[in-house]
Amino acid sequence: MLDETTSENTSPQKTTARRGRLLNEKEVIEIVRISRSTIYRMGKAGKFPEPTRPTTNRKFWFEEDIWDWLSTVNEFDPKRRRGKGRRPAPRK
């Protein structure tokens, strides 16, 4: 029998469940084709998805968040260039 004082807010799982796999920094850079420092600078400014930190020294991003961000950027300016010497974006 459940205790009536227990609410949904005190459940052990504090974050909302997300789908998709977790990407490390190297995989994120391979997808978005911007530098590591630019990713962190944009993240600090709120212009890039925040990483999930399972431990203090590890950072992962949800694949779904990265693809959503990339499609939002492309919708904003579909003719944007990827920079001199850059390879085209990988196909999803």
N, CA and C of each residue as an Amber inpcrd file, in Angstrom:
protein
   276
   0.8420000  -1.1750000   0.0000000   0.0000000   0.0000000   0.0000000
   0.8910000   1.2440000   0.0000000   0.5690000   2.2170000  -0.8240000
   1.3610000   3.4290000  -0.9310000   1.0350000   4.3990000   0.1830000
   2.0130000   5.0680000   0.6390000   1.8410000   6.1000000   1.6530000
   1.2010000   7.3130000   0.9910000   0.2100000   7.8890000   1.6080000
  -0.5090000   9.0190000   1.0230000   0.3400000  10.2820000   0.9750000
   1.3790000  10.3650000   1.8020000   2.2220000  11.5570000   1.8070000
   3.2430000  11.5500000   0.6650000   3.4050000  10.4130000   0.0100000
   4.3410000  10.3280000  -1.1060000   3.7040000  10.9510000  -2.3360000
   4.4350000  11.8490000  -2.9580000   3.9190000  12.4830000  -4.1660000
   4.7550000  12.0580000  -5.3580000   4.3050000  12.4200000  -6.5380000
   5.0280000  12.0740000  -7.7510000   6.3540000  12.8290000  -7.8330000
   6.4490000  13.9790000  -7.1920000   7.6630000  14.7750000  -7.2520000
   8.8250000  14.1550000  -6.4910000   8.5670000  13.2340000  -5.5910000
   9.6230000  12.6170000  -4.8100000  10.0290000  11.2720000  -5.3770000
   9.6740000  10.9870000  -6.5990000  10.0430000   9.7160000  -7.2110000
  11.5540000   9.6650000  -7.4220000  12.1360000   8.4670000  -7.4430000
  13.5820000   8.3650000  -7.5930000  14.0920000   8.8970000  -8.9280000
  13.2850000   8.7950000  -9.9600000  13.7100000   9.2900000 -11.2650000
  13.3200000  10.7600000 -11.3740000  14.3210000  11.6570000 -11.3330000
  14.0480000  13.0870000 -11.3050000  13.9510000  13.6970000 -12.6910000
  14.6160000  13.1030000 -13.6710000  14.5880000  13.6610000 -15.0140000
  13.5060000  13.0080000 -15.8460000  13.0820000  13.7190000 -16.8590000
  12.0970000  13.1370000 -17.7560000  12.7800000  12.1430000 -18.6700000
  12.0820000  11.0830000 -18.9950000  12.6630000  10.0550000 -19.8490000
  12.7650000  10.5690000 -21.2740000  13.9070000  10.3500000 -21.8840000
  14.1260000  10.7530000 -23.2670000  14.4820000   9.5260000 -24.0830000
  14.2160000   9.6320000 -25.3440000  14.5720000   8.5490000 -26.2500000
  15.8440000   8.9100000 -26.9970000  16.4640000   7.9170000 -27.5310000
  17.6640000   8.1340000 -28.3210000  18.9010000   7.7740000 -27.5380000
  19.9610000   7.6350000 -28.2730000  21.1980000   7.2630000 -27.6120000
  21.9800000   8.4990000 -27.1750000  22.9440000   8.2640000 -26.3260000
  23.7920000   9.3380000 -25.8390000  25.0260000   9.4410000 -26.7300000
  25.4000000  10.6640000 -27.0660000  26.5670000  10.9060000 -27.9050000
  27.6600000  11.5510000 -27.0810000  28.8880000  11.1080000 -27.2690000
  29.9920000  11.7650000 -26.5840000  30.4330000  12.9730000 -27.4060000
  31.4040000  13.6900000 -26.8920000  31.8460000  14.9380000 -27.5190000
  32.3460000  14.7240000 -28.9500000  33.0970000  13.6700000 -29.1590000
  33.6460000  13.3770000 -30.4850000  32.5360000  13.1290000 -31.5000000
  31.5090000  12.3980000 -31.1020000  30.3890000  12.1070000 -32.0070000
  29.5830000  13.3710000 -32.3190000  29.4200000  14.2320000 -31.3220000
  28.6840000  15.4880000 -31.5400000  29.4410000  16.3650000 -32.5320000
  30.7550000  16.4720000 -32.3710000  31.5600000  17.2790000 -33.2810000
  31.4860000  16.7220000 -34.6990000  31.4630000  15.4050000 -34.8270000
  31.3650000  14.7610000 -36.1420000  30.0330000  15.1020000 -36.8250000
  28.9730000  15.2420000 -36.0500000  27.6480000  15.5460000 -36.6220000
  27.5150000  17.0240000 -36.9600000  27.8130000  17.8990000 -36.0150000
  27.5330000  19.3290000 -36.2180000  28.6480000  20.0710000 -36.9310000
  29.8570000  19.5140000 -36.9360000  30.9890000  20.1080000 -37.6510000
  31.3490000  21.5060000 -37.1670000  31.3220000  21.7050000 -35.8530000
  31.8390000  22.9310000 -35.2720000  32.8310000  22.5280000 -34.1900000
  33.7040000  23.4280000 -33.8180000  34.7550000  23.0850000 -32.8780000
  34.2240000  22.8650000 -31.4600000  35.0500000  22.2070000 -30.6740000
  34.7100000  21.9160000 -29.2800000  34.4660000  23.2050000 -28.5040000
  35.3500000  24.1870000 -28.6810000  35.2030000  25.4400000 -27.9400000
  33.9350000  26.1840000 -28.3630000  33.5730000  26.0970000 -29.6390000
  32.3490000  26.7470000 -30.1050000  31.1170000  26.0720000 -29.5020000
  31.1490000  24.7460000 -29.3890000  30.0350000  24.0190000 -28.7690000
  29.8290000  24.4910000 -27.3370000  30.9120000  24.5870000 -26.5750000
  30.7860000  25.0100000 -25.1760000  30.4100000  26.4850000 -25.0550000
  30.9400000  27.3270000 -25.9350000  30.5830000  28.7440000 -25.9130000
  29.1010000  28.9240000 -26.2370000  28.6060000  28.2080000 -27.2550000
  27.1980000  28.3030000 -27.6190000  26.3100000  27.7060000 -26.5230000
  26.7610000  26.6310000 -25.8920000  26.0130000  26.0290000 -24.7920000
  25.8770000  26.9770000 -23.6160000  26.9510000  27.6830000 -23.3090000
  26.9280000  28.6520000 -22.2090000  25.9830000  29.8040000 -22.5160000
  25.8900000  30.1760000 -23.8070000  24.9970000  31.2630000 -24.2170000
  23.5560000  30.7840000 -24.4060000  23.3140000  29.4820000 -24.2760000
  21.9680000  28.9460000 -24.4310000  21.5710000  28.6990000 -25.8750000
  22.5460000  28.6400000 -26.7700000  22.2580000  28.4480000 -28.1890000
  22.5430000  27.0310000 -28.6650000  22.9360000  26.1400000 -27.7640000
  23.2340000  24.7550000 -28.0920000  22.7160000  23.8940000 -26.9490000
  22.2570000  22.6750000 -27.2310000  21.7280000  21.8270000 -26.1530000
  22.7520000  21.5740000 -25.0530000  22.2860000  21.5830000 -23.8320000
  23.1560000  21.3300000 -22.6870000  23.4610000  19.8350000 -22.5890000
  24.6860000  19.4990000 -22.1870000  25.0210000  18.0810000 -22.0400000
  24.4360000  17.4980000 -20.7590000  24.3030000  16.1930000 -20.7560000
  23.9200000  15.4510000 -19.5640000  25.2030000  14.9710000 -18.9130000
  25.2990000  15.1050000 -17.6080000  26.5230000  14.7350000 -16.8980000
  26.2450000  13.5780000 -15.9450000  26.5150000  12.3420000 -16.3900000
  26.3010000  11.2050000 -15.4820000  27.3140000  11.1890000 -14.3370000
  28.5240000  11.6810000 -14.5910000  29.5310000  11.8550000 -13.5460000
  30.1370000  13.2400000 -13.7430000  31.0050000  13.6430000 -12.8490000
  31.5590000  14.9960000 -12.9330000  32.4610000  15.2030000 -14.1390000
  33.1090000  14.1500000 -14.6310000  34.0540000  14.3000000 -15.7230000
  33.5390000  13.8040000 -17.0800000  32.3130000  13.3930000 -17.1690000
  31.7660000  12.8680000 -18.4210000  30.5940000  13.7190000 -18.8660000
  30.5330000  13.9860000 -20.1720000  29.4310000  14.7670000 -20.7390000
  28.8870000  14.0210000 -21.9490000  27.5830000  13.9360000 -22.0080000
  26.9160000  13.3070000 -23.1330000  25.7540000  14.1760000 -23.5690000
  25.4330000  14.1150000 -24.8400000  24.2810000  14.8120000 -25.3870000
  23.3250000  13.7720000 -25.9330000  22.0270000  14.0440000 -25.8280000
  21.0420000  13.1530000 -26.4210000  21.0420000  13.3700000 -27.9320000
  21.0890000  12.2820000 -28.6730000  21.1470000  12.3510000 -30.1360000
  19.9530000  13.1330000 -30.6910000  18.8000000  12.9260000 -30.1150000
  17.5830000  13.6160000 -30.5450000  17.7300000  15.1380000 -30.4160000
  18.3300000  15.6050000 -29.3160000  18.5350000  17.0460000 -29.1150000
  19.4700000  17.6380000 -30.1600000  20.5240000  16.8970000 -30.5030000
  21.4920000  17.3870000 -31.4830000  20.8500000  17.4980000 -32.8590000
  20.0990000  16.4680000 -33.2810000  19.4500000  16.5170000 -34.5950000
  18.3600000  17.5830000 -34.6310000  17.6330000  17.7710000 -33.5270000
  16.6220000  18.8360000 -33.4700000  17.2730000  20.2050000 -33.5970000
  18.3940000  20.4070000 -32.8920000  19.1030000  21.6790000 -32.9810000
  19.6060000  21.9170000 -34.3940000  20.1730000  20.8910000 -35.0080000
  20.7190000  21.0180000 -36.3510000  19.6250000  21.3400000 -37.3650000
  18.4670000  20.7060000 -37.2350000  17.3730000  20.9980000 -38.1630000
  16.8270000  22.4060000 -37.9320000  16.8220000  22.8740000 -36.6920000
  16.3730000  24.2300000 -36.3920000  17.3180000  25.2550000 -37.0140000
  18.6120000  25.0100000 -36.9120000  19.5960000  25.9170000 -37.5030000
  19.4440000  25.9320000 -39.0140000  19.2610000  24.7680000 -39.6260000
  19.1170000  24.6850000 -41.0750000  17.8170000  25.3210000 -41.5500000
  16.7410000  25.2200000 -40.7560000  15.4770000  25.8600000 -41.1190000
  15.6150000  27.3760000 -41.0630000  16.4030000  27.8690000 -40.1220000
  16.5910000  29.3020000 -39.9670000  17.2770000  29.8940000 -41.1980000
  18.2980000  29.2410000 -41.6890000  19.0290000  29.7100000 -42.8670000
  19.4390000  28.5010000 -43.7040000  18.5720000  28.0270000 -44.5850000
  18.8690000  26.8010000 -45.3310000  20.0540000  26.9260000 -46.2820000
  20.4550000  28.1360000 -46.6420000  21.5600000  28.3130000 -47.5730000
  22.8720000  28.6520000 -46.8640000  22.9250000  28.4360000 -45.5590000
  24.1400000  28.7690000 -44.8340000  25.2780000  27.8900000 -45.3110000
  26.4550000  28.4480000 -45.2940000  27.6300000  27.7150000 -45.7390000
  28.2770000  27.0510000 -44.5390000  28.9960000  26.0060000 -44.7840000
  29.5880000  25.2340000 -43.7040000  31.0160000  25.6470000 -43.3920000
  31.5520000  26.6300000 -44.0510000  32.9150000  27.0570000 -43.7840000
  33.8720000  26.5190000 -44.8230000  34.9390000  27.2050000 -45.0010000
  35.9120000  26.8480000 -46.0160000  36.5980000  25.5230000 -45.6750000
  36.6140000  24.6150000 -46.6190000  37.2850000  23.3390000 -46.4350000
  36.5010000  22.3070000 -45.6190000  35.2970000  22.6320000 -45.2230000
  34.5070000  21.6800000 -44.4290000  33.8200000  20.6770000 -45.3290000
  33.6740000  19.4900000 -44.8050000  32.9320000  18.4600000 -45.5240000
  31.4490000  18.7190000 -45.3490000  30.6310000  18.2240000 -46.2760000
  29.1850000  18.4030000 -46.1100000  28.6780000  17.6580000 -44.8720000
  27.5510000  18.1010000 -44.3580000  26.9650000  17.4780000 -43.1620000
  26.5700000  16.0390000 -43.4820000  26.7420000  15.1300000 -42.5140000
  26.3480000  13.7490000 -42.7540000  24.8340000  13.6370000 -42.8760000
  24.4090000  12.7230000 -43.6920000  22.9650000  12.4780000 -43.8740000
  22.4330000  11.6940000 -42.7090000  21.2310000  12.0010000 -42.3000000
  20.6000000  11.3150000 -41.1720000  20.0090000  10.0190000 -41.5880000
